[in-house]
Amino acid sequence: MPEPIRVLVTGAAGQIAYSVLLSIAKGDVFGKDQPLILLLLDITPMMTALQGVVMELEDCATAPLKEVIATDQEEVAFKDLDVAILVGSMPRREGMERKDLLKANVKIFKSQGAALDKYAKKSVKVIVVGNPANTNCLTASRSAPSIPKSNFSCLTRLDHNRAKAQIAQKLKLGCNDVKNVIIWGNHSSTQYPDVTHAKVKVHGKELGVYEAIKDDCYLKGEFITTVQQRGAAVIKARKLSSAMSASKAICDHVQDIWFGTPEGEFVSMGVISDGNSYGIPEDLLYSFPVTIKNKNWSFVEGLPIDDFSREKMDLTAKELMEEKETAFEFLASV
């Protein structure tokens, strides 16, 4: 048997973590034969609830799970990590300005970045889920200078999956018949769901999405706004955020990091810009199309970008630049 890997989930008493932990524990993410040590971090007032989560994980009696460690101490949670899934963040409360949300989260992710830098393996893969995910991820990376920037990514897979599902429903296909949609930019309402390069399989034949749907107004209008506003629509209906679909997206994202992307397919992931890809400024945590091999991602290069896409991509980059500037002002003073 291989050595156990150490996997951290933060915000571990929350509803998204509650949805994702069983999938990890039973081997859906890292494989049925990969032993696991799960580390669960949450704030001190949540420790009683977290003990209930630990009891449930124990009672699931899953083969890969060798140990569960619940803690409110970063030096315990971040020690020798192979994977860190940072779900916990300060949620936006009614009446809270975005700058206040950024300020609160800068404090959290500066501390967690520093803990990664001090205690985790330098090879640790860090996935940021807690919103605003792109800027929180950038803050954590900036606060962990000894860990490669490329080891940090943020979750835009939920938006990616939503885009696939909308196209599949429109064409009455299975989601596996849709590939290579792209989410550009921020995990926010400025994100750009792009199907210009996406393919669908219809009656055994592969077609471009625009060719298959034959409705440019829908693809440049309702489709984009539906994906952009899907999270708000779920909250309006459920009165709770989209924990089930977020959990599935986290599993997809981490599994692709661990095992790679299928040949001929790419996925969307918030990663650090190098300044040379698609005109996005350097050092911005921006969602791009990527492929993954041997646990390392690469940009999908050379996709043609039309004027419509360029405008959408620049708009979300502008929002991320503004978030970055605000967050880094706070970072300097925390």
Buried (B, 14 or more C-beta within 10 A) or exposed (E): EEEBBBBBBBBBBBBBBBBBBBBBBBBBBBBEEBBBBBBBBBEEEBBEEBEEBBEBBEEEEBEBBEEBBBBBEBEBBBBEBBBBBBBBBBBBEEEEEBBEBBBBBBBBBBBBBBBBBEBBBEEBBBBBBBBBBBBBBBBBBBBBEEBBBBBBBBBBBBBBBBBBBBBBEBBEBEEEBBBBBBBBBBBBEBBBBBBBBBBBBBEEEEBBBBEBBEEEEBBBEEBBEBBBEBBEEBEEEEEEBBBBBBBBBBBBBBBBBBBBBEEEEBBBBBBBBBEEBBEBEEBBBBBBBBBBEEEBBBBBEEBEBEEEBEEBBBBBBBBBBBBBEBBBBBBEEE
